[in-house]
Amino acid sequence: VFPLVGTGCLELSPVPLHQQIIDFSRRAAAAGVKTIRVVPLFLLKGVHVMEDIPHEIEQAQEALAGLTVEVCPDLGSHPKLRQVLQSKRRVAGDGALLLLAHGSRRPGGNAKIHSLAEALGGTAAFWAVAPKLEDQVIQLMQAGRQQLIVLPYFLFPGKITDAITHAAEE
């Protein structure tokens, strides 16, 4: 027996997430499922993971009598994620590593990125907040580093990762 899997979007969807969960849950219940597990596809515990998704799940749960909706840990908390990043680091070769994440304005929101960067033998940089990519590149170059590796910490390619590629080339 294979698990029943669905997807939902928090943003940029014409249907709110709680309704997407309700719709999927009703289909799953018809197949005999009693528990729905929601896995947030986020790398950090920001506003979406800590507030928005739980709120949407709470709304969905109110409409789903007899069915349980559980929230699993976010993808970024997976214990093997560090190993994945370490393998990408090895493939990238020698050079000063910049682990580049979007960044959070929440107090303490970037601590995990700093910790991951340090564990990989590198430095953290952020797209949206300080320390910015450009500032970290300048600092490493002034320290005598001639080869830099920028490791984007994003789930999917898109406008930001394209902009990162362009900025790194500059």
C-alpha positions in Angstrom: 0.0 0.0 0.0 1.4 3.4 -1.0 0.8 6.5 1.0 -1.7 9.0 -0.4 0.2 12.2 -1.2 -1.0 15.7 -2.1 0.4 19.2 -2.3 -0.8 22.5 -1.1 0.4 26.1 -1.4 0.4 28.7 1.3 0.8 31.6 -1.2 -0.1 32.4 -4.8 -3.0 29.9 -4.9 -6.6 30.9 -5.6 -7.7 28.5 -2.9 -6.6 29.2 0.7 -4.4 26.5 2.3 -7.0 25.4 4.8 -9.4 24.7 2.0 -6.8 22.7 0.1 -6.2 20.6 3.3 -9.9 20.1 3.7 -10.4 19.0 0.1 -7.4 16.6 0.2 -8.5 15.3 3.6 -12.0 14.4 2.4 -10.5 12.5 -0.6 -8.1 10.7 1.8 -11.0 9.9 4.3 -12.9 8.3 1.4 -9.9 6.0 1.0 -9.9 5.1 4.7 -7.2 7.5 5.9 -7.7 8.7 9.5 -4.6 10.9 9.9 -3.3 13.6 7.6 0.3 14.7 8.0 1.4 18.1 6.7 5.1 18.5 6.0 6.1 22.1 5.6 8.5 22.5 2.7 10.6 25.2 4.3 14.2 25.2 5.3 13.8 27.5 8.4 11.2 28.0 11.1 10.0 31.4 10.0 6.6 33.0 10.1 5.1 30.6 7.7 6.2 27.5 9.7 5.6 28.9 13.1 2.4 30.9 12.6 0.7 30.7 9.1 0.7 27.0 8.6 -0.5 26.1 12.1 -3.3 28.7 11.7 -4.4 27.2 8.4 -4.3 23.7 9.8 -6.4 24.8 12.8 -9.0 26.2 10.4 -9.0 23.0 8.4 -9.3 20.8 11.5 -12.4 22.6 12.6 -14.1 21.4 9.4 -12.8 17.8 9.6 -14.7 15.8 12.2 -13.2 12.4 12.8 -10.0 13.1 11.0 -6.7 14.2 12.6 -4.3 16.7 10.9 -0.8 16.6 12.3 2.1 19.0 11.5 5.4 17.3 10.9 8.8 19.0 11.4 9.8 21.4 8.5 12.1 20.0 5.9 15.0 22.1 7.1 15.0 20.3 10.4 15.7 16.9 8.8 18.8 15.3 10.4 20.4 14.4 7.0 20.2 17.9 5.6 23.7 18.7 6.9 25.1 15.6 5.1 23.5 16.8 1.9 25.1 20.2 2.2 28.5 18.6 3.1 28.4 16.5 -0.1 27.6 19.6 -2.1 30.5 21.3 -0.4 32.9 18.5 -1.4 31.7 18.5 -5.0 32.2 22.3 -5.2 35.9 22.0 -4.5 38.3 24.2 -2.7 37.6 27.8 -1.9 36.0 30.0 0.8 32.4 28.8 1.2 29.5 31.3 1.5 26.3 29.6 2.5 23.7 31.9 1.1 20.1 31.9 2.5 17.2 34.4 2.1 17.5 35.6 5.7 15.0 36.5 8.3 14.3 39.7 10.1 13.0 37.8 13.1 15.3 37.9 16.1 17.4 34.8 16.1 15.9 33.7 12.8 19.3 33.4 11.1 21.2 31.5 13.9 20.7 28.1 12.1 22.2 29.4 8.9 25.3 30.8 10.8 25.6 27.4 12.6 25.3 25.4 9.3 27.8 27.6 7.6 30.3 27.2 10.5 29.8 23.4 10.5 30.6 23.4 6.7 33.8 25.5 7.3 32.3 28.5 5.7 30.5 31.8 6.3 26.9 32.8 6.2 25.5 35.4 3.8 22.0 36.5 3.2 20.0 37.8 0.3 17.5 39.9 2.2 19.3 41.0 5.4 22.8 41.6 6.6 25.4 40.3 6.2 24.7 40.5 2.5 26.4 38.4 -0.2 28.3 41.4 -1.7 29.6 42.4 1.8 30.8 38.9 2.6 32.5 38.5 -0.8 34.4 41.8 -0.3 35.4 40.8 3.2 36.7 37.4 2.0 38.6 38.9 -0.9 40.2 41.5 1.3 41.3 38.6 3.6 43.1 37.1 0.6 40.7 34.5 -0.5 40.9 34.1 -4.3 38.3 31.4 -4.9 34.8 31.6 -3.5 32.0 29.0 -3.5 28.5 30.3 -3.1 26.2 27.6 -1.9 22.5 28.8 -2.2 20.3 27.5 0.6 17.0 27.4 -1.2 14.6 24.6 -2.1 13.9 25.5 -5.7 15.4 27.6 -8.4 13.6 30.8 -9.3 14.0 34.5 -9.5 16.1 34.8 -6.4 18.5 32.0 -7.3 18.8 33.5 -10.8 19.6 36.8 -9.3 22.2 35.1 -7.0 23.9 33.6 -10.1 24.0 37.0 -11.8 25.3 38.7 -8.6 28.0 36.1 -8.1 29.1 36.5 -11.7 29.4 40.2 -11.3 
